[in-house]
Amino acid sequence: MYITNYSVTYTKNDLPNNIKGIDYKTNYVGTNNIYIVSSSIYSTSSNISLTGNKIQNGDDITKYMEKVKTGNTKDTNKAGATLNTTSYVAFVNVELDSDVQKGSNGNVNGHGQTNVTKDLSTDGTTSTVRANRDLFIYNTANSTVTRITEGTDMTEYLNTDNTMKDKYRLVDVLYGDEKKVDSKAATSTRVQTSITNNQPFAWTDNYLERDVSSKQLYDADGQIVSGVALNKFFDENGNYKGGLYTSSQARAIDEVFANANDPRAKQLKDIGGNVTAATINAYITQSSTQVAAALDVELHAGSDSDRNNKVQVELSTLTAAGLGIDKLASYNIGIVDSTGNNATDAIDVIADALNMVSRQRSALGAVQNRLEHTIKNLDNVVENTTSAESAIRDTDMAEEMVKYSNSNILQQAGQSMLAQANQANQGVLSLLQ
């Protein structure tokens, strides 16, 4: 059985009070891993490696994207956004092209090389990077990218059959619509084949996901409510309970309603004429996580068959989702925390989670105490029952022999006294004769 644990995050605020601009945060949602390194990789020699940041599906790549300012709005990645190629270059895994290409003279090409591939030149002993080409190698052992320039021996990276060794990956530049900073580079066909289905790559919605925050919701005290603090305004079923405002003044006309059909929203429209009541859906989006429902456990605690003699305990789901803290990651909160409000409100969220854990521990502790008492009581019952059974089943031979001897002595003494009494009567009769 599962229950739904609701959480809420900000979405874009298109209402008139949105005067502070919108912060966009970009998540990479492509299926291929990409590697982002400093653009200085183009000027490094073959023996210099730069640390590469591996980007997987769902990772935040905001800091790598160009920032475009338009009026009051600071956009991290609007339509046509590009990688910040002044500082970074992105790579993606590709296949090493080691198919032999014959030159113009049979097995010898115009440069005098016997066997030439699109990536490598080989003389049967060593393989070097082909002229007019740079290759880039990602080392999975230390997460670095190395530039391999033309004419460089590739032997250390290759198996005997000219395939890449397991710890290395051949990577190629992931060009989008950005300016080509490498004059030798062109859009790679193999990149298009491996990641874009033979389509030119671009930083679009196919590979980017934009989280948006307007940071324009307030509580009744006029305090900005950040993304992680929204749960308190919703019930356990995800229904908005009210209490949020579009302005720090927290006036009646600033109240945010569950929907336009709310009676107070209709009343506001009737009073204000052109005033349009704000609804919660214009400010937030809801997400939900399926978590296991609490487990109710009954333990029979007595030595009898009384149906009421049971210990009951409820085991709540204490996973991150069950505690409501699985959405604390910034890309799930959906807000760029430029003010620190998220970190502050996260204290309350984490405190609530700790209280839930403490309550569950207290409940389990109480049940443990009852079970320990029950165990001791049952141990006493077992001991008494065993003692009674032993008394019934077992015989103390020493005690029984003493009793037998005592009974035997008493019986013999009685017989002796009876015999003596009979003799006394015979003596009297003999005198009378």
LINQUI-V186131 format. One record per pair of residues at least 6 apart in sequence whose ideal C-beta (glycine too) atoms are under 6 Angstrom apart, sorted by the first residue. I is the first residue (numbers start at 1). J is the second residue. Records with the same first field share a line. If there is no record, write none. Layout:
BEGIN
I = J + J
END
This chain:
BEGIN
1 = 293
2 = 290 + 292
3 = 293
4 = 288
5 = 289 + 291 + 321
6 = 238 + 288
7 = 287 + 327
8 = 230 + 284 + 286
9 = 227 + 285 + 333 + 334
10 = 213 + 227 + 284 + 334 + 335
11 = 212 + 284 + 285
12 = 212
13 = 214 + 216 + 283
17 = 216 + 246
18 = 214 + 216
21 = 72 + 73 + 74
22 = 73 + 212
23 = 213 + 336
24 = 75 + 76 + 77 + 210 + 212
25 = 62 + 211 + 336
26 = 61 + 62 + 65 + 76 + 77 + 208
27 = 58 + 60 + 209 + 331
28 = 55 + 59 + 61
29 = 57 + 209
30 = 207
32 = 92 + 195
33 = 54 + 56
34 = 55 + 90 + 92 + 174
35 = 52 + 54 + 91 + 138 + 171
36 = 53 + 64 + 88 + 90
37 = 50 + 52 + 145
38 = 50
39 = 87 + 88 + 89
41 = 50 + 89 + 147
42 = 182
44 = 147
46 = 148 + 149 + 152
49 = 144 + 146
50 = 145
51 = 144
52 = 143 + 144 + 145
55 = 61
60 = 331
62 = 76
64 = 84 + 88
65 = 76 + 77 + 81
66 = 82 + 84
67 = 76
68 = 75
77 = 208
81 = 203
82 = 176 + 177 + 178 + 203
83 = 90 + 178
85 = 178 + 181
90 = 174
91 = 136 + 171
92 = 174 + 195
93 = 169 + 171
94 = 170 + 172 + 190 + 194
96 = 119 + 164 + 170
97 = 117 + 118 + 119
98 = 117 + 162
99 = 117
100 = 115
101 = 116
103 = 109 + 110
104 = 110
107 = 114
108 = 114
109 = 116
113 = 121
114 = 123
115 = 122
119 = 130
120 = 127 + 130
121 = 128 + 130
126 = 153 + 155
127 = 154 + 158 + 162
128 = 151 + 153
129 = 135 + 148 + 150 + 152
131 = 150
133 = 150
134 = 149
135 = 148
136 = 145 + 147 + 171
137 = 146 + 148 + 157 + 168
138 = 145 + 169 + 171
140 = 167
141 = 167
157 = 168
159 = 165
164 = 170
172 = 188 + 191
173 = 185
175 = 187
176 = 201 + 202 + 203
177 = 202
192 = 198
211 = 334
213 = 335 + 336
217 = 225 + 244 + 283
218 = 224 + 245 + 248
219 = 225
220 = 250
222 = 248 + 250
224 = 341
226 = 341 + 342 + 345
227 = 333 + 335 + 342
228 = 333 + 342 + 345 + 346 + 349
229 = 345
233 = 241 + 243 + 244
234 = 240
235 = 241
238 = 286
240 = 258 + 280
244 = 256
245 = 254 + 255
246 = 254 + 278
247 = 254
253 = 275
256 = 278 + 280
257 = 265 + 277 + 279
258 = 280
259 = 279
260 = 279
265 = 277
268 = 277
289 = 321
291 = 317 + 321 + 322
292 = 317
294 = 314 + 316
295 = 315
296 = 314
297 = 313
298 = 310 + 312
299 = 311
300 = 310
301 = 309 + 311 + 374
302 = 309
303 = 381
311 = 367 + 370
313 = 367
316 = 360
320 = 326
323 = 353 + 356
325 = 353
328 = 346
END
